[in-house]
Amino acid sequence: TCALPISGTFNVDMGVTRSFPIHGEHQIQLRAEIFNVLNNVQLTNPVSSLNSNNFGFITSANDPRILQLALKYAF
């Protein structure tokens, strides 16, 4: 899926699933998901507290690319 929220960031997520039959109705399912496939930097909003020494600076970013694997046995 592609998401383009109002803030102007662009994110691409991907998921792939494969099922392998074993015996009768038993099967193993392998799933891979990748979030932020393009590994774009997604900066957070600047610090908006007037009392902060970092006022107006961007001090953090959202998560980088994340890979998630899953294995499921169905019977």
C-alpha positions in Angstrom: 0.0 0.0 0.0 1.1 3.6 -0.5 0.1 6.3 1.9 0.5 10.0 1.3 -0.9 11.8 4.4 -1.4 15.5 4.6 2.0 16.1 6.3 3.7 15.3 2.9 5.5 12.1 3.8 5.5 9.2 1.4 5.5 5.6 2.6 5.4 2.3 0.8 4.6 -1.0 2.7 4.6 -4.5 1.2 3.4 -7.9 2.2 3.9 -11.4 0.6 2.3 -14.6 1.7 2.9 -18.2 0.6 1.1 -21.4 1.7 2.6 -24.9 1.5 0.2 -27.9 1.8 1.6 -30.6 4.1 -0.9 -33.5 4.6 -4.7 -33.3 4.1 -5.8 -30.0 5.4 -2.6 -29.2 7.2 -0.5 -26.4 5.8 2.3 -24.1 6.6 2.0 -20.4 5.8 5.0 -18.1 5.4 4.4 -14.3 5.5 6.9 -11.5 5.0 6.0 -7.8 5.6 8.2 -4.8 4.9 7.3 -1.4 6.2 8.9 1.8 4.7 10.2 -0.3 1.7 12.0 2.7 0.2 13.6 3.6 3.6 12.7 7.3 3.3 13.5 9.5 6.2 10.3 10.6 7.8 11.1 13.5 10.1 8.8 14.5 13.0 7.5 18.0 13.6 9.9 20.6 15.0 9.9 21.3 18.7 7.1 23.8 19.4 7.7 24.6 23.1 8.9 28.2 23.4 10.8 27.4 26.6 12.9 24.7 24.9 16.5 25.3 23.8 15.6 23.2 20.7 12.7 25.4 19.7 12.2 25.1 15.9 14.6 22.2 15.5 13.6 18.7 14.3 15.1 16.4 16.9 13.8 12.9 15.9 12.5 10.8 13.0 9.9 8.0 12.6 10.9 4.4 12.3 13.3 3.3 9.5 12.6 0.2 7.3 11.2 -2.7 9.3 11.1 -6.3 8.2 8.7 -8.8 9.8 8.6 -12.5 9.2 5.9 -15.0 10.3 5.4 -18.7 10.1 2.0 -20.3 10.8 1.0 -23.9 11.0 -2.7 -24.5 10.3 -4.4 -27.8 11.1 
